Amino acid sequence: MLRVKEVATRLNVHPATVYRWIKEGRLEALRYGKPLVAGTLPDGPGGAIRIPESAMSAFTGTAEEAA
């Protein structure tokens, strides 16, 4: 499980971009402590967003195919 900042560093993008991809449903994420509905950003404090390694691999694979 990766933090948003780790994903942003690996993909060489700003963390806000990662949050946008999560909100758009392009990148799978889990939220611990508070439920995260697909296609929405977390509201208010609480919870930790994590991106599974498998979701990161799938995302980078589709990004490479699109390029």
N, C-alpha and C positions, 0 to 999 in steps of 0.2 A: 504494500500500500504506500502510495506516494502522496506527499503534500502538494498543494497547489504551487508553492514556490519551487519545489523540486522539478515538477513537470515544466514550469515556465523556463527554468534554467536549462533543462535538457533540450527543449524545443527552441531556445533562444528567442522567447517572446516575453512580454510583460505579463505578470500574474492576472491583470484585468482581462487579458485576452483569453486566458484559461477559463476564468469565470464566465466569460461570454460564451465560449464553446460549450460549457456545461449547461448554461441557460438555454442555448439553442438546441441542446440534445445531441450535439456532435461528439461530445466526450462524456463517457459514463463516469459517474461519481457517486460516492456513498457519503452519507452524513451520519456521524455518530453523535448521539445525544439529542438530536432533533430530526424528524423525518425530512427528507429532501424529495420533492416531487419532480419528476423529469420535466425539463423545460422551464424550471423556475430557479431563481436565485434564493439563497437563504435569507429569511427575514429576521432581523433582530439578532441579539447575542445568543451564544450557546451552540454547542455542536462543533464538530471538526470535520471538514471535508477531506476525503481521501479518494485518490484515483487508483484503481487496481492496476498492477503492472500489465495485465492482459488487455485492459482497456487502452492503456498507453500504446502498447504494441499494435493493437488493431487500428488505433487512430493514426499512428505514424505510417502504417502500411497503406492506409487509404490516402493519406496526404502525399505519399511518394508516388502512388499510382496516378493521382490527379495532375502531378507536375509533369 
